[in-house]
């Protein structure tokens, strides 16, 4: 079965592009532009990977991470989540670092390379989670 | 043999018994007893009690005690030993009833036995001193020190080569003199390191310090001063143990007071520092010390008075002084505002632009063979250029003091990018000699671009009012290497700068433009100087104006490096 990826990004062209890129690589990608909807999807569905923007229109990516702790253990968060943001101020980077997640700052220099690095990380996670 | 003190006072000879040890205690330097084998030696007090008292021992040696201040404690201590006169209470009574001279001896008793509770009050009275030199006089007036005659305060301010000595003595007026800081330090250290708490005159190394006999001393290290406090009875009687402990306790208490007094003294400095830093803000601010009532408060409508938390100071802000503000302040405000605006723009626009770019990248792959391929490519380029302009704008109008390295060509390119819309139709050329293209400049690039931006926008504004047909308008940037650095010329073919204005062109608020605020060039010159260079008007007449920005050679990095 295809790996499932959730993309939470309110900038429609970025979200759509990521969705297409992952689909082209054979993943099952779901896009939402809404943070609350993202939380619902995380809690009610199972995703192999969640790519989450920090600055959403309704809530922040950190809210999503905190709410996800209802479902995932804190130590599983880095394996499950990738954080993206256009605002890479020191405070935000520091806060993101506390979750230990891969942090992508927008704009990406090379989109394809970025997507590949995400996929690589998923492979790594797969190996990592195997007993 | 036991005679009353009264008799002693009335000039009757008195014979008192002492042990050798006791005598040694009072005449440590003068007495060199050979053990006589007897328990007691007897001393005869055979002179009148006034300023001096001579006593003799059976061996015929005589000793003189000077000053009634010394006599009383001397005699009192003999009383306390209870080997001679045993009627201590009776004696006390008699002292109380006796003449004024003896009232001072009461003070001695107070100092020794009763004054501990008064320390807090002493501190309170001391902190009323205006400065450190007042301290000895204030101590002298304290009852507890009534039987002390010399009060010295030595103070050395950090970094000053001479130490102040304020020497109060009951018998004469205040003497104030200097000793070398090296002398001060040796006294300070010998007192500080001493294991005993009282000292004799031979401990004082400097001959300049007028001290007799034993004394009590303590050192203090304040914020900016080192202080030595010395009190002495000008005699050789070893201070009593409880006298020493009381003095120590006293010193511990007054340390705070001394610190406070010192800070009072530095208020004036604080005041000046405050003035200084306020001047740097560029506002003309008058500070009125409301303690000085003679300073008039002529406040007009254009003035605002800021009351600081410290009610002693009022900040008096003169809005008319606005014109004297250094141009830096305007520049700072302008750049800050621009920077904030561009940051908002950058954040709001870069995300959708990035989305456009990303989406087009995908489309480009998908439609690589389509006739739209070129169109998509052009859209991507436009998006990239927009992102670049945004980045250039935010970089240029940032207040960061970043030093970076960039080739001269790129610097001019960036200036051009942000001025592109203004330069539309104007004939703009940038000439960089081949050998200078590889040269890189290491400086605050954003400041450098701000200067070029200002110069170019000035030229554009002039050209726009000079020419109806902008096709005739020309701006030329050129670069030249010179002995002392690199020169960047900004030349336009406008009407030139009137000679009357040219002289004061870089003075704030001087402008040849009716709408100009006269700050652009003043700011630019200030910025150029900040980069270690300069900005000058090299040539101006109708049809040609040349400004020259010089950057020091230290900023140049050649390709080989």
Interface residues (C-beta under 8 A of the other chain):
Chain A: X11 X12 X13 X14 X16 X17 X18 X20 X21 X86 X87 X106 X107 X111
Chain B: X347 X350 X351 X352 X353 X354 X355 X356 X357 X358 X359 X361 X362 X387
